[in-house]
Amino acid sequence: MNNFFNNKVGIVFNPIVKNSLDVLEKLKSLFSLKNISFDVLSIDSLSGNFDFIFVIGGDGTLLKAARFFAKTPIFGINLGRLGFLAQAGIADLEIAIDKLCKGDFKIEERMMLEDDKGNLALNDFVIKGASVNRTSRFYLSINSKFVCDYLADGLIIATPTGSTAYGLSAGGPVLAPKLDAIAITPICPHTLTARPLVVPSSEDIVISTCDSCPDFVLAADGQNFRTVKSKIKIKKSVHCANLALLDDDFYSVLRKKLNWGVSPKAC
C-alpha cells in the first residue's frame, strides 16, 4: 500500500452535487475495508492538514479544494459535467482505489497563479469591467513594460491547466500541463488585431484600467470574486497543485473529454 494512505487522508465532498452523498458512503466503505483512516469535510467548511485528499464533485469542487490544500496530493472523483481534472467516476471508483492503494499512480505538479493579495488560482484569473452593459479598456504591462491595450469584455490569465477551460472557450491556446508558461486571452475584443499571448511564467503581469472605468472585478477560478481599484498584479505562485493521476497522458484526456482532433463523423 502506498505510504500516502498510512498517513492522514481527507475526503472533500460537495453536498449540493447530485449523488455526492452516495459516492461518499461508497468511498467510506471501501476505505474501511482497506483499513484506511480518514476525515470527511464539506467543500464549504475546509480545514486541517492532510497528506492526501479525495475530492467528490465536479471540476469546480476540485479547484476550490486545490486552492485551499495547495501542495497536498489531490485525487478527483467526478460527479460534474466534464470532470476534466478528475481521474475517476462512479463506475470505476473501486478500480481506481485499488490502483491508488497499490501505488499505481503519479503525482503531477500543476502551476498556480497568485494575485497581489495572495489569492491563488489553479485554472485562471478572469478580469472584467464592473459594468456588464459595455466593454472596458484594459492595459497590459509585462515586467513594467507596456504591451498593449484591449477594448474587450475582459481578460483571462490562465495556467496551462486552465488553458482548456474558459480560455479555450474564448479562443485561447491549449498549453500542455508541463509547460512553464501563462496564456493571456482577451474576451470578445472589439478589434481584429487582439490575439492571445503566451508568456514565460517568470513574467510579472499587471492589468490596469482607464480613468472612465476605474473599477473591475477579478475572479479566481470563477469562484472567488473581488472588486479591484485601478490595477492588479498577477504572477506565478510559489505554491503548486499536486494532482494524483492514473492516466497522465494529457493528449488522450483531450481526445476523450473534449473530442480533440476527432472528425465530425467519429463524434
C-alpha positions as a LaTeX table, in Angstrom:
\begin{tabular}{lrrr}
\hline
Residue & $x$ (\AA) & $y$ (\AA) & $z$ (\AA) \\
\hline
Met1 & 0.00 & 0.00 & 0.00 \\
Asn2 & 1.33 & 3.45 & $-0.90$ \\
Asn3 & 2.56 & 5.44 & 2.08 \\
Phe4 & 0.09 & 8.27 & 1.36 \\
Phe5 & $-2.62$ & 6.05 & 2.86 \\
Asn6 & $-0.62$ & 5.33 & 6.00 \\
Asn7 & $-0.93$ & 8.98 & 6.93 \\
Lys8 & $-3.78$ & 11.46 & 7.17 \\
Val9 & $-6.40$ & 11.19 & 4.41 \\
Gly10 & $-9.19$ & 13.68 & 3.82 \\
Ile11 & $-12.39$ & 13.30 & 1.79 \\
Val12 & $-13.88$ & 16.53 & 0.48 \\
Phe13 & $-17.41$ & 16.35 & $-0.90$ \\
Asn14 & $-19.89$ & 18.84 & $-2.33$ \\
Pro15 & $-23.31$ & 18.27 & $-0.71$ \\
Ile16 & $-25.21$ & 20.09 & $-3.46$ \\
Val17 & $-23.85$ & 17.86 & $-6.24$ \\
Lys18 & $-26.16$ & 15.00 & $-7.17$ \\
Asn19 & $-25.07$ & 11.57 & $-5.88$ \\
Ser20 & $-22.23$ & 13.04 & $-3.78$ \\
Leu21 & $-23.54$ & 11.52 & $-0.54$ \\
Asp22 & $-23.95$ & 8.10 & $-2.19$ \\
Val23 & $-20.37$ & 8.21 & $-3.50$ \\
Leu24 & $-19.15$ & 9.41 & $-0.11$ \\
Glu25 & $-20.71$ & 6.38 & 1.58 \\
Lys26 & $-19.23$ & 4.06 & $-1.04$ \\
Leu27 & $-15.78$ & 5.59 & $-0.59$ \\
Lys28 & $-16.03$ & 5.33 & 3.20 \\
Ser29 & $-16.96$ & 1.66 & 2.85 \\
Leu30 & $-14.00$ & 0.97 & 0.54 \\
Phe31 & $-11.64$ & 2.74 & 2.94 \\
Ser32 & $-12.96$ & 0.79 & 5.92 \\
Leu33 & $-12.35$ & $-2.50$ & 4.09 \\
Lys34 & $-8.76$ & $-1.42$ & 3.41 \\
Asn35 & $-8.20$ & $-0.06$ & 6.96 \\
Ile36 & $-7.63$ & 3.48 & 5.69 \\
Ser37 & $-8.41$ & 6.15 & 8.30 \\
Phe38 & $-9.92$ & 9.38 & 7.02 \\
Asp39 & $-11.72$ & 12.62 & 7.87 \\
Val40 & $-14.72$ & 13.94 & 5.91 \\
Leu41 & $-15.04$ & 17.62 & 5.01 \\
Ser42 & $-17.72$ & 19.59 & 3.21 \\
Ile43 & $-16.41$ & 21.84 & 0.44 \\
Asp44 & $-17.98$ & 24.76 & 2.34 \\
Ser45 & $-16.01$ & 24.10 & 5.55 \\
Leu46 & $-12.45$ & 23.20 & 4.58 \\
Ser47 & $-9.91$ & 22.94 & 7.39 \\
Gly48 & $-6.95$ & 20.97 & 8.68 \\
Asn49 & $-3.85$ & 19.44 & 7.16 \\
Phe50 & $-3.77$ & 16.17 & 5.24 \\
Asp51 & $-1.28$ & 14.01 & 3.39 \\
Phe52 & $-3.74$ & 13.05 & 0.64 \\
Ile53 & $-7.12$ & 14.47 & $-0.42$ \\
Phe54 & $-10.00$ & 12.84 & $-2.28$ \\
Val55 & $-12.46$ & 15.27 & $-3.86$ \\
Ile56 & $-16.02$ & 14.21 & $-4.74$ \\
Gly57 & $-17.75$ & 16.59 & $-7.15$ \\
Gly58 & $-17.04$ & 18.42 & $-10.37$ \\
Asp59 & $-14.10$ & 20.49 & $-11.55$ \\
Gly60 & $-15.30$ & 23.47 & $-9.51$ \\
Thr61 & $-15.16$ & 21.44 & $-6.30$ \\
Leu62 & $-11.67$ & 20.22 & $-7.12$ \\
Leu63 & $-10.45$ & 23.74 & $-7.96$ \\
Lys64 & $-11.63$ & 25.10 & $-4.62$ \\
Ala65 & $-10.04$ & 22.21 & $-2.73$ \\
Ala66 & $-6.79$ & 22.61 & $-4.68$ \\
Arg67 & $-6.53$ & 26.28 & $-3.72$ \\
Phe68 & $-7.09$ & 25.51 & $-0.04$ \\
Phe69 & $-4.89$ & 22.41 & 0.11 \\
Ala70 & $-2.08$ & 23.67 & $-2.13$ \\
Lys71 & 0.82 & 21.19 & $-2.32$ \\
Thr72 & $-1.29$ & 18.31 & $-0.96$ \\
Pro73 & $-1.86$ & 15.45 & $-3.45$ \\
Ile74 & $-5.46$ & 15.52 & $-4.71$ \\
Phe75 & $-7.48$ & 12.84 & $-6.48$ \\
Gly76 & $-10.72$ & 13.88 & $-8.17$ \\
Ile77 & $-13.87$ & 11.73 & $-8.38$ \\
Asn78 & $-16.09$ & 13.32 & $-10.99$ \\
Leu79 & $-19.81$ & 13.89 & $-10.49$ \\
Gly80 & $-19.97$ & 17.02 & $-12.64$ \\
Arg81 & $-20.50$ & 17.55 & $-16.36$ \\
Leu82 & $-16.97$ & 17.44 & $-17.79$ \\
Gly83 & $-14.62$ & 16.48 & $-14.99$ \\
Phe84 & $-11.51$ & 17.39 & $-16.95$ \\
Leu85 & $-9.33$ & 17.36 & $-13.83$ \\
Ala86 & $-10.87$ & 14.25 & $-12.27$ \\
Gln87 & $-9.46$ & 10.77 & $-12.74$ \\
Ala88 & $-12.39$ & 8.53 & $-11.81$ \\
Gly89 & $-16.17$ & 8.34 & $-11.98$ \\
Ile90 & $-18.78$ & 6.36 & $-10.08$ \\
Ala91 & $-18.46$ & 3.30 & $-12.33$ \\
Asp92 & $-14.72$ & 2.85 & $-11.95$ \\
Leu93 & $-14.29$ & 4.09 & $-8.38$ \\
Glu94 & $-13.37$ & 0.71 & $-6.88$ \\
Ile95 & $-10.77$ & 0.03 & $-9.60$ \\
Ala96 & $-9.29$ & 3.49 & $-9.05$ \\
Ile97 & $-8.96$ & 2.97 & $-5.29$ \\
Asp98 & $-7.24$ & $-0.38$ & $-5.86$ \\
Lys99 & $-4.71$ & 1.27 & $-8.17$ \\
Leu100 & $-4.08$ & 4.08 & $-5.70$ \\
Cys101 & $-3.53$ & 1.63 & $-2.85$ \\
Lys102 & $-1.01$ & $-0.26$ & $-4.98$ \\
Gly103 & 0.83 & 2.97 & $-5.73$ \\
Asp104 & $-0.10$ & 2.72 & $-9.42$ \\
Phe105 & $-0.38$ & 6.48 & $-9.95$ \\
Lys106 & 1.73 & 9.56 & $-10.49$ \\
Ile107 & 1.79 & 12.93 & $-8.76$ \\
Glu108 & 1.94 & 15.77 & $-11.26$ \\
Glu109 & 2.73 & 19.31 & $-10.14$ \\
Arg110 & 0.49 & 21.96 & $-11.70$ \\
Met111 & 1.43 & 25.62 & $-11.73$ \\
Met112 & $-0.76$ & 28.07 & $-9.84$ \\
Leu113 & $-1.13$ & 31.83 & $-10.19$ \\
Glu114 & $-1.22$ & 34.39 & $-7.40$ \\
Asp115 & $-2.54$ & 37.96 & $-7.27$ \\
Asp116 & $-1.13$ & 40.82 & $-5.20$ \\
Lys117 & $-3.42$ & 39.89 & $-2.28$ \\
Gly118 & $-2.08$ & 36.34 & $-2.11$ \\
Asn119 & $-5.17$ & 34.75 & $-3.67$ \\
Leu120 & $-4.44$ & 31.59 & $-5.67$ \\
Ala121 & $-5.83$ & 30.23 & $-8.92$ \\
Leu122 & $-5.20$ & 26.80 & $-10.42$ \\
Asn123 & $-7.08$ & 27.46 & $-13.66$ \\
Asp124 & $-7.18$ & 31.20 & $-14.22$ \\
Phe125 & $-7.78$ & 34.72 & $-13.09$ \\
Val126 & $-10.51$ & 36.49 & $-15.07$ \\
Ile127 & $-10.69$ & 40.29 & $-15.11$ \\
Lys128 & $-13.88$ & 42.02 & $-16.23$ \\
Gly129 & $-15.22$ & 45.55 & $-16.04$ \\
Ala130 & $-17.63$ & 46.32 & $-13.21$ \\
Ser131 & $-20.23$ & 47.44 & $-15.77$ \\
Val132 & $-21.83$ & 44.49 & $-17.56$ \\
Asn133 & $-23.54$ & 46.56 & $-20.27$ \\
Arg134 & $-20.43$ & 47.87 & $-22.02$ \\
Thr135 & $-16.92$ & 46.90 & $-22.98$ \\
Ser136 & $-14.00$ & 48.06 & $-20.86$ \\
Arg137 & $-10.47$ & 49.12 & $-21.64$ \\
Phe138 & $-7.64$ & 47.12 & $-20.13$ \\
Tyr139 & $-3.94$ & 47.96 & $-20.27$ \\
Leu140 & $-1.46$ & 45.11 & $-20.16$ \\
Ser141 & 2.08 & 45.57 & $-18.88$ \\
Ile142 & 4.70 & 42.84 & $-18.50$ \\
Asn143 & 7.81 & 43.37 & $-16.37$ \\
Ser144 & 6.93 & 47.08 & $-16.08$ \\
Lys145 & 6.82 & 47.46 & $-19.88$ \\
Phe146 & 3.59 & 48.46 & $-21.62$ \\
Val147 & 2.47 & 45.74 & $-24.05$ \\
Cys148 & $-0.96$ & 46.68 & $-25.38$ \\
Asp149 & $-4.45$ & 47.82 & $-24.51$ \\
Tyr150 & $-7.64$ & 45.87 & $-25.05$ \\
Leu151 & $-11.17$ & 47.15 & $-25.59$ \\
Ala152 & $-12.95$ & 43.98 & $-24.52$ \\
Asp153 & $-15.33$ & 42.32 & $-22.10$ \\
Gly154 & $-12.37$ & 41.10 & $-20.08$ \\
Leu155 & $-9.08$ & 39.24 & $-19.95$ \\
Ile156 & $-8.24$ & 35.67 & $-18.97$ \\
Ile157 & $-4.86$ & 34.98 & $-17.37$ \\
Ala158 & $-4.55$ & 31.20 & $-17.46$ \\
Thr159 & $-2.15$ & 28.49 & $-16.36$ \\
Pro160 & $-1.51$ & 25.52 & $-18.65$ \\
Thr161 & $-4.08$ & 23.62 & $-16.57$ \\
Gly162 & $-6.63$ & 26.40 & $-17.12$ \\
Ser163 & $-5.92$ & 26.74 & $-20.83$ \\
Thr164 & $-8.53$ & 24.03 & $-21.53$ \\
Ala165 & $-11.19$ & 25.89 & $-19.51$ \\
Tyr166 & $-12.56$ & 29.42 & $-20.06$ \\
Gly167 & $-9.51$ & 30.40 & $-22.10$ \\
Leu168 & $-10.25$ & 27.68 & $-24.66$ \\
Ser169 & $-13.84$ & 28.91 & $-25.00$ \\
Ala170 & $-12.53$ & 32.43 & $-25.65$ \\
Gly171 & $-10.24$ & 31.25 & $-28.46$ \\
Gly172 & $-7.08$ & 30.88 & $-26.41$ \\
Pro173 & $-4.36$ & 28.28 & $-27.00$ \\
Val174 & $-4.15$ & 24.86 & $-25.38$ \\
Leu175 & $-0.98$ & 24.57 & $-23.31$ \\
Ala176 & 0.40 & 21.20 & $-22.26$ \\
Pro177 & 0.31 & 20.95 & $-18.43$ \\
Lys178 & 4.09 & 20.71 & $-18.01$ \\
Leu179 & 4.78 & 23.96 & $-19.88$ \\
Asp180 & 6.08 & 26.75 & $-17.66$ \\
Ala181 & 4.00 & 29.45 & $-19.32$ \\
Ile182 & 0.99 & 31.73 & $-18.91$ \\
Ala183 & $-1.71$ & 32.40 & $-21.53$ \\
Ile184 & $-3.31$ & 35.86 & $-21.76$ \\
Thr185 & $-6.56$ & 35.82 & $-23.75$ \\
Pro186 & $-8.97$ & 38.73 & $-24.37$ \\
Ile187 & $-12.70$ & 38.07 & $-24.04$ \\
Cys188 & $-14.68$ & 39.38 & $-27.03$ \\
Pro189 & $-12.14$ & 42.08 & $-28.02$ \\
His190 & $-13.54$ & 44.88 & $-30.18$ \\
Thr191 & $-10.71$ & 44.68 & $-32.71$ \\
Leu192 & $-9.34$ & 42.23 & $-35.26$ \\
Thr193 & $-5.77$ & 42.63 & $-34.03$ \\
Ala194 & $-6.12$ & 41.48 & $-30.40$ \\
Arg195 & $-4.83$ & 37.94 & $-30.15$ \\
Pro196 & $-3.96$ & 35.61 & $-27.28$ \\
Leu197 & $-0.44$ & 35.91 & $-25.91$ \\
Val198 & 1.71 & 33.20 & $-24.30$ \\
Val199 & 4.48 & 34.40 & $-21.99$ \\
Pro200 & 7.03 & 32.71 & $-19.71$ \\
Ser201 & 5.76 & 32.10 & $-16.19$ \\
Ser202 & 8.61 & 34.22 & $-14.81$ \\
Glu203 & 6.98 & 37.40 & $-16.16$ \\
Asp204 & 5.18 & 39.84 & $-13.84$ \\
Ile205 & 1.79 & 40.75 & $-15.32$ \\
Val206 & $-0.05$ & 43.96 & $-14.49$ \\
Ile207 & $-3.57$ & 44.80 & $-15.71$ \\
Ser208 & $-4.87$ & 48.35 & $-15.27$ \\
Thr209 & $-7.90$ & 50.30 & $-16.47$ \\
Cys210 & $-8.66$ & 53.78 & $-17.75$ \\
Asp211 & $-9.99$ & 56.72 & $-15.72$ \\
Ser212 & $-13.53$ & 56.34 & $-17.08$ \\
Cys213 & $-13.83$ & 52.76 & $-15.76$ \\
Pro214 & $-11.53$ & 52.58 & $-12.71$ \\
Asp215 & $-13.11$ & 49.53 & $-11.08$ \\
Phe216 & $-13.08$ & 45.98 & $-12.34$ \\
Val217 & $-13.92$ & 42.55 & $-10.98$ \\
Leu218 & $-11.35$ & 39.79 & $-10.50$ \\
Ala219 & $-12.34$ & 36.12 & $-10.23$ \\
Ala220 & $-10.07$ & 33.25 & $-9.21$ \\
Asp221 & $-11.11$ & 30.01 & $-10.93$ \\
Gly222 & $-14.56$ & 31.50 & $-11.48$ \\
Gln223 & $-15.27$ & 31.38 & $-7.75$ \\
Asn224 & $-13.56$ & 34.00 & $-5.58$ \\
Phe225 & $-14.72$ & 37.44 & $-6.72$ \\
Arg226 & $-13.44$ & 40.81 & $-5.59$ \\
Thr227 & $-13.54$ & 44.39 & $-6.84$ \\
Val228 & $-10.18$ & 45.85 & $-7.81$ \\
Lys229 & $-9.24$ & 49.52 & $-7.94$ \\
Ser230 & $-7.15$ & 50.71 & $-10.90$ \\
Lys231 & $-4.74$ & 47.77 & $-11.31$ \\
Ile232 & $-3.97$ & 44.17 & $-10.43$ \\
Lys233 & $-0.68$ & 42.25 & $-10.38$ \\
Ile234 & $-0.58$ & 38.56 & $-11.27$ \\
Lys235 & 2.39 & 36.22 & $-11.18$ \\
Lys236 & 3.32 & 32.56 & $-10.89$ \\
Ser237 & 2.82 & 31.38 & $-7.32$ \\
Val238 & 5.41 & 29.58 & $-5.24$ \\
His239 & 2.56 & 27.18 & $-4.41$ \\
Cys240 & 1.51 & 24.45 & $-6.80$ \\
Ala241 & $-1.27$ & 21.89 & $-7.01$ \\
Asn242 & $-0.34$ & 18.22 & $-6.87$ \\
Leu243 & $-2.76$ & 16.09 & $-8.86$ \\
Ala244 & $-2.78$ & 12.33 & $-8.37$ \\
Leu245 & $-3.15$ & 10.87 & $-11.85$ \\
Leu246 & $-3.94$ & 7.35 & $-13.01$ \\
Asp247 & $-3.79$ & 8.46 & $-16.65$ \\
Asp248 & $-1.07$ & 11.06 & $-17.16$ \\
Asp249 & $-1.45$ & 11.16 & $-20.96$ \\
Phe250 & $-2.77$ & 14.70 & $-21.41$ \\
Tyr251 & $-3.46$ & 14.20 & $-25.10$ \\
Ser252 & $-5.65$ & 11.14 & $-24.59$ \\
Val253 & $-7.63$ & 13.12 & $-22.00$ \\
Leu254 & $-8.08$ & 15.89 & $-24.59$ \\
Arg255 & $-9.46$ & 13.38 & $-27.06$ \\
Lys256 & $-11.74$ & 11.60 & $-24.60$ \\
Lys257 & $-13.19$ & 14.61 & $-22.80$ \\
Leu258 & $-13.08$ & 17.37 & $-25.43$ \\
Asn259 & $-13.19$ & 15.29 & $-28.64$ \\
Trp260 & $-9.91$ & 16.97 & $-29.57$ \\
Gly261 & $-8.85$ & 16.13 & $-33.12$ \\
Val262 & $-11.85$ & 13.85 & $-33.67$ \\
Ser263 & $-13.53$ & 14.23 & $-37.06$ \\
Pro264 & $-17.28$ & 15.05 & $-37.10$ \\
Lys265 & $-18.12$ & 11.54 & $-38.38$ \\
Ala266 & $-16.41$ & 9.99 & $-35.36$ \\
Cys267 & $-18.02$ & 12.24 & $-32.75$ \\
\hline
\end{tabular}
